[in-house]
Amino acid sequence: MNRPLSGWIVLDKPLTLGSTQAVSAVKRALREAGEAKTKVGHGGTLDPLATGVLPIALGEATKLAGRMLDAVKAYDFTVRFGVQTDTLDLEGEVVAESAHRPTIAEVDAVLPSFTGAITQIPPAYSALKVDGKRAYDLARAGEEVELKSRRVTIHSLLPLGGGGIREADDGGVRLHTSPPLRGTSPAGEERLEEITLSATVSKGTYIRSLARDLALALGTVGHVTMLRRTRAGPFRLDQAISLDFLAECAKARSLDGALLPLQAGLDDIPAFPVTPEEARLLRFGQRLSRVPHAGGLHLAVDGLTPVALVEGDRIVRGFNL
């Protein structure tokens, strides 16, 4: 029998597909390709109404799924002004409306207050638990959901799609205006019906909350009409594959073109070469007398084979490869 695969399948998740459904699709592809049964998990959920980078961990890579949850993420998203929904996206019911539309200059003036460390309240329609129940289940049942505010970090936030470019160097902000996105006031001042932005954020950040709070700061209301994840940790959109491509690989009974190695999820970790004997000791959970010169986390490798994540003489995570 084939040895179970270990590594990553990075999907470009389509609209309406849930993260759990994506895992099921990968399991089906493994079966169709004739691969041995292996453990499969995702590296962080992605809303059904969102698209983009969804890392799926196979075999020994599932040991890194927790690390992926903590990773920096990047998103492109569109905020439509004037309407707020209870879900803060296209799926929900309208709960507030405003006739005010912001200008490009107003958006640019507000963006600095949404970069760096900020506080936000997660959406009521989220997977967070309240007294052991999912917040979205309580909200759908008509119950009042009160979630605690949390500190998150917005590493960068810049407009796309004709709304100008925000450059942040040493805290400075500049806007290069281009043709207005949509709408013009009677006075000729450019007004925005919607704007598309790109954000790089820390774990725990809700883009729907960011859109809501941005609209409120602009004197209006808003909701997300498009959300696309362009990066999850070390994985980028140009590495992602479609479900159709995955299905083609499975039918050809070879997932080589769809599978990234385990170490692809550890590109930011320096390698620590070990001998075959040291690799054997690490696999048995024994500490080495020789440790990396630099501090911090290292990936012990025997040739090209990952053996363990080590920190000093401590084994953080071993891999059975």
One Martini backbone bead per residue (centre of mass of N, CA, C, O) as a GRO file, in nm:
protein
  321
    1MET     BB    1   0.099   0.033   0.017
    2ASN     BB    2   0.075   0.347   0.030
    3ARG     BB    3   0.204   0.616   0.155
    4PRO     BB    4   0.113   0.868   0.321
    5LEU     BB    5   0.062   1.184   0.270
    6SER     BB    6   0.270   1.489   0.284
    7GLY     BB    7   0.133   1.824   0.302
    8TRP     BB    8   0.008   2.064   0.052
    9ILE     BB    9  -0.315   2.200  -0.038
   10VAL     BB   10  -0.379   2.491  -0.227
   11LEU     BB   11  -0.668   2.659  -0.237
   12ASP     BB   12  -0.908   2.815  -0.452
   13LYS     BB   13  -1.172   2.914  -0.311
   14PRO     BB   14  -1.492   2.909  -0.367
   15LEU     BB   15  -1.791   3.000  -0.369
   16THR     BB   16  -1.991   2.856  -0.093
   17LEU     BB   17  -1.754   2.708   0.017
   18GLY     BB   18  -1.656   2.533   0.277
   19SER     BB   19  -1.397   2.421   0.462
   20THR     BB   20  -1.509   2.134   0.513
   21GLN     BB   21  -1.574   2.080   0.213
   22ALA     BB   22  -1.281   2.103   0.118
   23VAL     BB   23  -1.177   1.861   0.273
   24SER     BB   24  -1.366   1.656   0.134
   25ALA     BB   25  -1.254   1.703  -0.154
   26VAL     BB   26  -0.968   1.601  -0.089
   27LYS     BB   27  -1.047   1.317   0.001
   28ARG     BB   28  -1.167   1.234  -0.271
   29ALA     BB   29  -0.907   1.273  -0.435
   30LEU     BB   30  -0.741   1.062  -0.286
   31ARG     BB   31  -0.918   0.822  -0.358
   32GLU     BB   32  -0.910   0.854  -0.672
   33ALA     BB   33  -0.583   0.838  -0.672
   34GLY     BB   34  -0.506   0.594  -0.464
   35GLU     BB   35  -0.454   0.686  -0.186
   36ALA     BB   36  -0.379   0.679   0.119
   37LYS     BB   37  -0.493   0.711   0.414
   38THR     BB   38  -0.534   1.045   0.554
   39LYS     BB   39  -0.480   1.320   0.717
   40VAL     BB   40  -0.714   1.608   0.723
   41GLY     BB   41  -0.668   1.973   0.715
   42HIS     BB   42  -0.716   2.308   0.798
   43GLY     BB   43  -0.558   2.651   0.794
   44GLY     BB   44  -0.826   2.793   0.827
   45THR     BB   45  -1.097   2.959   0.789
   46LEU     BB   46  -1.348   3.027   0.521
   47ASP     BB   47  -1.587   3.182   0.407
   48PRO     BB   48  -1.826   3.105   0.178
   49LEU     BB   49  -1.814   3.424   0.063
   50ALA     BB   50  -1.523   3.343   0.021
   51THR     BB   51  -1.205   3.358  -0.135
   52GLY     BB   52  -0.913   3.159  -0.181
   53VAL     BB   53  -0.677   3.092   0.044
   54LEU     BB   54  -0.660   2.729   0.131
   55PRO     BB   55  -0.501   2.538   0.347
   56ILE     BB   56  -0.423   2.187   0.311
   57ALA     BB   57  -0.353   1.932   0.531
   58LEU     BB   58  -0.123   1.653   0.520
   59GLY     BB   59  -0.056   1.459   0.756
   60GLU     BB   60   0.217   1.598   0.904
   61ALA     BB   61   0.102   1.891   0.843
   62THR     BB   62  -0.118   1.894   1.072
   63LYS     BB   63   0.094   1.989   1.294
   64LEU     BB   64   0.075   2.301   1.153
   65ALA     BB   65  -0.212   2.425   1.178
   66GLY     BB   66  -0.178   2.609   1.428
   67ARG     BB   67   0.036   2.792   1.297
   68MET     BB   68  -0.153   2.894   1.068
   69LEU     BB   69  -0.356   3.046   1.251
   70ASP     BB   70  -0.118   3.263   1.340
   71ALA     BB   71  -0.098   3.383   1.074
   72VAL     BB   72  -0.065   3.592   0.830
   73LYS     BB   73  -0.305   3.784   0.644
   74ALA     BB   74  -0.460   3.842   0.313
   75TYR     BB   75  -0.685   4.095   0.163
   76ASP     BB   76  -0.953   4.143  -0.057
   77PHE     BB   77  -1.203   4.417  -0.043
   78THR     BB   78  -1.551   4.517  -0.052
   79VAL     BB   79  -1.716   4.828   0.014
   80ARG     BB   80  -2.050   4.911   0.074
   81PHE     BB   81  -2.227   5.194   0.085
   82GLY     BB   82  -2.541   5.259   0.288
   83VAL     BB   83  -2.530   4.946   0.393
   84GLN     BB   84  -2.638   4.731   0.660
   85THR     BB   85  -2.588   4.410   0.785
   86ASP     BB   86  -2.607   4.151   1.011
   87THR     BB   87  -2.346   4.001   0.860
   88LEU     BB   88  -2.170   4.214   0.680
   89ASP     BB   89  -2.302   4.101   0.412
   90LEU     BB   90  -2.488   3.965   0.146
   91GLU     BB   91  -2.663   3.756   0.330
   92GLY     BB   92  -2.814   3.969   0.479
   93GLU     BB   93  -3.001   4.190   0.657
   94VAL     BB   94  -3.123   4.493   0.676
   95VAL     BB   95  -3.032   4.748   0.949
   96ALA     BB   96  -2.897   4.991   0.776
   97GLU     BB   97  -2.901   5.340   0.658
   98SER     BB   98  -2.736   5.570   0.415
   99ALA     BB   99  -2.678   5.869   0.219
  100HIS     BB  100  -2.387   5.867   0.270
  101ARG     BB  101  -2.082   5.951   0.087
  102PRO     BB  102  -1.760   5.915   0.041
  103THR     BB  103  -1.452   6.025  -0.017
  104ILE     BB  104  -1.138   5.969  -0.095
  105ALA     BB  105  -1.017   6.165   0.115
  106GLU     BB  106  -1.172   6.049   0.358
  107VAL     BB  107  -1.054   5.769   0.349
  108ASP     BB  108  -0.755   5.855   0.377
  109ALA     BB  109  -0.791   5.997   0.659
  110VAL     BB  110  -0.885   5.721   0.812
  111LEU     BB  111  -0.678   5.484   0.770
  112PRO     BB  112  -0.464   5.531   1.003
  113SER     BB  113  -0.678   5.433   1.234
  114PHE     BB  114  -0.656   5.122   1.082
  115THR     BB  115  -0.359   5.101   1.175
  116GLY     BB  116  -0.228   4.869   1.349
  117ALA     BB  117  -0.336   4.874   1.663
  118ILE     BB  118  -0.664   4.745   1.727
  119THR     BB  119  -1.015   4.758   1.798
  120GLN     BB  120  -1.258   4.482   1.782
  121ILE     BB  121  -1.578   4.356   1.696
  122PRO     BB  122  -1.713   4.086   1.628
  123PRO     BB  123  -1.932   3.925   1.461
  124ALA     BB  124  -2.223   3.771   1.527
  125TYR     BB  125  -2.155   3.621   1.254
  126SER     BB  126  -1.974   3.371   1.401
  127ALA     BB  127  -1.755   3.105   1.534
  128LEU     BB  128  -1.778   3.199   1.797
  129LYS     BB  129  -1.808   3.139   2.143
  130VAL     BB  130  -2.114   3.128   2.354
  131ASP     BB  131  -2.160   2.929   2.595
  132GLY     BB  132  -2.076   2.686   2.375
  133LYS     BB  133  -2.185   2.861   2.131
  134ARG     BB  134  -2.238   2.969   1.832
  135ALA     BB  135  -2.296   3.281   1.730
  136TYR     BB  136  -2.460   3.218   1.465
  137ASP     BB  137  -2.676   3.044   1.604
  138LEU     BB  138  -2.788   3.265   1.789
  139ALA     BB  139  -2.852   3.476   1.571
  140ARG     BB  140  -3.050   3.292   1.403
  141ALA     BB  141  -3.239   3.264   1.672
  142GLY     BB  142  -3.258   3.581   1.779
  143GLU     BB  143  -3.025   3.639   1.956
  144GLU     BB  144  -2.833   3.815   2.162
  145VAL     BB  145  -2.499   3.924   2.071
  146GLU     BB  146  -2.206   3.939   2.287
  147LEU     BB  147  -1.890   4.056   2.207
  148LYS     BB  148  -1.571   4.088   2.261
  149SER     BB  149  -1.320   4.274   2.240
  150ARG     BB  150  -1.022   4.306   2.024
  151ARG     BB  151  -0.685   4.271   1.954
  152VAL     BB  152  -0.537   4.392   1.655
  153THR     BB  153  -0.345   4.380   1.339
  154ILE     BB  154  -0.278   4.628   1.088
  155HIS     BB  155  -0.026   4.633   0.862
  156SER     BB  156  -0.218   4.695   0.605
  157LEU     BB  157  -0.396   4.969   0.408
  158LEU     BB  158  -0.529   4.970   0.068
  159PRO     BB  159  -0.634   5.092  -0.215
  160LEU     BB  160  -0.827   4.987  -0.496
  161GLY     BB  161  -0.971   5.036  -0.800
  162GLY     BB  162  -0.931   5.374  -0.828
  163GLY     BB  163  -0.869   5.486  -0.509
  164GLY     BB  164  -0.579   5.462  -0.489
  165ILE     BB  165  -0.264   5.503  -0.299
  166ARG     BB  166  -0.131   5.372  -0.004
  167GLU     BB  167   0.153   5.501   0.170
  168ALA     BB  168   0.359   5.360   0.439
  169ASP     BB  169   0.610   5.578   0.573
  170ASP     BB  170   0.665   5.652   0.879
  171GLY     BB  171   0.336   5.714   0.881
  172GLY     BB  172   0.290   5.801   0.603
  173VAL     BB  173   0.048   5.960   0.371
  174ARG     BB  174  -0.057   5.886   0.032
  175LEU     BB  175  -0.248   6.013  -0.257
  176HIS     BB  176  -0.330   5.874  -0.577
  177THR     BB  177  -0.537   5.986  -0.791
  178SER     BB  178  -0.815   5.862  -0.966
  179PRO     BB  179  -1.071   5.768  -1.099
  180PRO     BB  180  -1.369   5.732  -1.003
  181LEU     BB  181  -1.565   5.480  -0.917
  182ARG     BB  182  -1.853   5.612  -0.799
  183GLY     BB  183  -1.992   5.893  -0.825
  184THR     BB  184  -2.142   6.233  -0.806
  185SER     BB  185  -2.171   6.528  -0.691
  186PRO     BB  186  -2.305   6.835  -0.751
  187ALA     BB  187  -2.010   6.969  -0.682
  188GLY     BB  188  -1.799   6.737  -0.799
  189GLU     BB  189  -1.753   6.546  -0.579
  190GLU     BB  190  -1.615   6.258  -0.502
  191ARG     BB  191  -1.808   5.957  -0.478
  192LEU     BB  192  -1.868   5.652  -0.293
  193GLU     BB  193  -2.020   5.340  -0.318
  194GLU     BB  194  -1.732   5.198  -0.338
  195ILE     BB  195  -1.450   4.993  -0.212
  196THR     BB  196  -1.122   4.861  -0.267
  197LEU     BB  197  -0.918   4.660  -0.053
  198SER     BB  198  -0.599   4.603   0.112
  199ALA     BB  199  -0.509   4.351   0.366
  200THR     BB  200  -0.285   4.310   0.644
  201VAL     BB  201  -0.318   4.059   0.905
  202SER     BB  202  -0.389   3.931   1.191
  203LYS     BB  203  -0.498   3.730   1.394
  204GLY     BB  204  -0.852   3.766   1.448
  205THR     BB  205  -0.941   3.916   1.199
  206TYR     BB  206  -1.224   4.106   1.082
  207ILE     BB  207  -1.329   4.230   0.787
  208ARG     BB  208  -1.623   4.302   0.848
  209SER     BB  209  -1.551   4.487   1.088
  210LEU     BB  210  -1.368   4.679   0.935
  211ALA     BB  211  -1.587   4.779   0.740
  212ARG     BB  212  -1.787   4.884   0.945
  213ASP     BB  213  -1.591   5.087   1.094
  214LEU     BB  214  -1.513   5.252   0.848
  215ALA     BB  215  -1.795   5.356   0.775
  216LEU     BB  216  -1.856   5.494   1.046
  217ALA     BB  217  -1.606   5.691   1.029
  218LEU     BB  218  -1.754   5.814   0.751
  219GLY     BB  219  -2.073   5.855   0.822
  220THR     BB  220  -2.170   5.555   0.772
  221VAL     BB  221  -2.245   5.254   0.606
  222GLY     BB  222  -2.160   4.889   0.572
  223HIS     BB  223  -2.050   4.622   0.343
  224VAL     BB  224  -1.954   4.313   0.220
  225THR     BB  225  -1.913   4.197  -0.134
  226MET     BB  226  -1.594   4.122  -0.120
  227LEU     BB  227  -1.377   3.825  -0.053
  228ARG     BB  228  -1.011   3.780  -0.073
  229ARG     BB  229  -0.761   3.555  -0.023
  230THR     BB  230  -0.396   3.606  -0.082
  231ARG     BB  231  -0.296   3.513   0.216
  232ALA     BB  232  -0.136   3.235   0.416
  233GLY     BB  233   0.127   3.304   0.525
  234PRO     BB  234   0.332   3.147   0.287
  235PHE     BB  235   0.072   3.152   0.116
  236ARG     BB  236  -0.027   3.209  -0.220
  237LEU     BB  237  -0.223   3.258  -0.493
  238ASP     BB  238  -0.004   3.139  -0.704
  239GLN     BB  239  -0.034   2.841  -0.545
  240ALA     BB  240  -0.318   2.802  -0.617
  241ILE     BB  241  -0.589   2.575  -0.670
  242SER     BB  242  -0.835   2.420  -0.821
  243LEU     BB  243  -1.079   2.184  -0.811
  244ASP     BB  244  -1.048   2.098  -1.106
  245PHE     BB  245  -0.746   2.035  -1.097
  246LEU     BB  246  -0.764   1.826  -0.873
  247ALA     BB  247  -0.950   1.633  -1.031
  248GLU     BB  248  -0.755   1.580  -1.264
  249CYS     BB  249  -0.531   1.454  -1.092
  250ALA     BB  250  -0.702   1.223  -0.979
  251LYS     BB  251  -0.773   1.090  -1.253
  252ALA     BB  252  -0.453   1.054  -1.310
  253ARG     BB  253  -0.328   0.941  -1.040
  254SER     BB  254  -0.187   1.241  -0.961
  255LEU     BB  255  -0.067   1.487  -0.706
  256ASP     BB  256   0.199   1.636  -0.777
  257GLY     BB  257   0.072   1.915  -0.898
  258ALA     BB  258  -0.084   1.977  -0.598
  259LEU     BB  259   0.169   1.924  -0.413
  260LEU     BB  260   0.318   2.039  -0.125
  261PRO     BB  261   0.552   2.047   0.088
  262LEU     BB  262   0.585   2.070   0.418
  263GLN     BB  263   0.810   2.307   0.409
  264ALA     BB  264   0.625   2.528   0.277
  265GLY     BB  265   0.514   2.602   0.582
  266LEU     BB  266   0.850   2.685   0.660
  267ASP     BB  267   1.001   2.933   0.513
  268ASP     BB  268   1.065   3.105   0.795
  269ILE     BB  269   1.251   2.860   0.872
  270PRO     BB  270   1.544   2.763   0.963
  271ALA     BB  271   1.787   2.546   0.891
  272PHE     BB  272   1.903   2.220   1.048
  273PRO     BB  273   2.147   2.022   0.995
  274VAL     BB  274   2.154   1.662   1.006
  275THR     BB  275   2.228   1.359   1.084
  276PRO     BB  276   2.118   1.044   1.072
  277GLU     BB  277   2.166   1.000   1.377
  278GLU     BB  278   2.023   1.257   1.475
  279ALA     BB  279   1.753   1.188   1.346
  280ARG     BB  280   1.704   0.933   1.513
  281LEU     BB  281   1.699   1.072   1.790
  282LEU     BB  282   1.466   1.266   1.732
  283ARG     BB  283   1.252   1.041   1.669
  284PHE     BB  284   1.299   0.942   1.987
  285GLY     BB  285   1.312   1.220   2.161
  286GLN     BB  286   1.608   1.316   2.158
  287ARG     BB  287   1.850   1.512   2.255
  288LEU     BB  288   2.089   1.737   2.152
  289SER     BB  289   2.416   1.861   2.187
  290ARG     BB  290   2.357   2.000   1.920
  291VAL     BB  291   2.298   2.341   1.832
  292PRO     BB  292   2.193   2.614   1.722
  293HIS     BB  293   2.340   2.919   1.717
  294ALA     BB  294   2.077   3.033   1.684
  295GLY     BB  295   1.796   3.135   1.788
  296GLY     BB  296   1.510   2.970   1.791
  297LEU     BB  297   1.349   2.838   1.534
  298HIS     BB  298   1.402   2.509   1.380
  299LEU     BB  299   1.472   2.293   1.095
  300ALA     BB  300   1.530   1.971   1.097
  301VAL     BB  301   1.752   1.817   0.850
  302ASP     BB  302   1.778   1.526   0.631
  303GLY     BB  303   1.863   1.684   0.391
  304LEU     BB  304   1.525   1.698   0.263
  305THR     BB  305   1.422   1.593   0.545
  306PRO     BB  306   1.205   1.641   0.778
  307VAL     BB  307   1.219   1.601   1.142
  308ALA     BB  308   1.218   1.885   1.318
  309LEU     BB  309   1.122   2.107   1.559
  310VAL     BB  310   1.357   2.339   1.706
  311GLU     BB  311   1.467   2.470   2.040
  312GLY     BB  312   1.752   2.421   2.074
  313ASP     BB  313   1.721   2.117   2.267
  314ARG     BB  314   1.419   2.131   2.179
  315ILE     BB  315   1.130   1.956   2.095
  316VAL     BB  316   0.843   2.068   1.933
  317ARG     BB  317   0.829   1.890   1.649
  318GLY     BB  318   0.764   1.587   1.500
  319PHE     BB  319   0.849   1.384   1.205
  320ASN     BB  320   0.705   1.109   1.002
  321LEU     BB  321   0.933   1.062   0.715
   0.00000   0.00000   0.00000
